[in-house]
Amino acid sequence: MSGNKELVEQFFVQERKKARQMVVILWIMVGIGDLFALVAWFEGVEISRILRGLAALGGFAFVMLWLVRHQKKTLQERLGTLLASIEFGWDEFHGLDLNSAEADHLHIAFAATTLGRTTTNESYLRTRGSDEKGPAFDEAEAAISASKQRVDPLLHEEDYVGLEGELRVAEQLVEEANQQYADEAQRQWDIAEARDMDNIEAGVKRLGDLVATGGLSKMPRMELWKN
């Protein structure tokens, strides 16, 4: 997680660096334009040639300004792409070295990424094929009809092999927790079966064995339920 936090910080560091470079280049161009105009004026260069030179510098400056504006417009999208590709939790916002504008961008991108994961079908497409409504192996647009023959999904199990990929960090933690809960539940069930008086009296170890031998139906409480 700390590595992902560093990636987010590095993203904004690079954005600041690009912005500073653009500002420096623009100021250099302004200085070059002023110096060019003064030197050309004192050298007796025609006004039309001076204006053409300044127009060329102005065109270059316009391109630089467009690039700066484009970087700002696409920052939100690029930040959202970064957050979608890593594990970044809400609690990791604390401690980031960001100004107020950068923090706002990060909050918006995080909210949009999280909302997209919970309300759209984008993440499920990785495991359900290209059809958001589910697999339809027989036709691209299968109509609902009683005359349609059943498509056996077992014939297409290989289509799903390798689609899920490896678990991410958060998913791996959930999987480990689920496995621990399952192991603990099985342990408690084994203890309960071993201590169950009905199993002990019937001489079996498992509740399923007790049911299979018919011992459960012979118990007084079962007779009471039948009555």
C-alpha positions, 0 to 999 in steps of 0.5 A: 500500500505504501508503494501505491501511496508513493505512486500517487505522490510521484504523479503530482510531483511530475505534474508540478514539474511539468507546470514549472517547466512550461512557465519557465519556457514561456517566460524565456520566450517573453524575454527572447521576444523583448530582446529581439524586438529591442535589438531589431529596432536599434538595428533599423530592421523594418517593423514588418519583419519585427512583427513577423518575428514576434508573431512566430514567437507568439504562435509558439507561445500559443502552442505552449499555452494550449499544452498547459491547458490540455495537461490541466484538462486531462489531469483528472482522467489520468489520475483516475486511470492511475487510481483504477490500476492500483490499490488505494484506500480512503485512509491513505489520503492522510499524510500526502504532501498535496496542496488544496487543488491537488487534494480536490483532484484526488478526492474527485478521482477517487470518488469517481473510481470507487463509484464506477467499481460499484455501480458499473459492470466494467469490472465484471466484464473480465470474468463474464465475457464481452456481454454485460448481460451474461454469456450467450454462446449460441448467438450474439443476440439470442431471443427469448423463446421456448423453442430455443434449445438449451445451451450446456454451459459445461461445454464452454468452461474453457472459455473462462480459464485465465480470465480472472487473473491473480487476486489483488492485494485487497482481494487476497486479504479477503480470501485469506480471511474467508479461509480462516473463518471456514477453517474455524467453523469446520473445527467448531463443527467437528468438536460439536459432532464429537460431543453430541450425545446422540452420535455417542449413543448411536456409536457414530462420529458424524451427523450424516452417519447418524441420519444414514443409519436411521438413528435420528428417526428413532429418537424420542424427540423425533417421534414427538415432532412426528406426532 
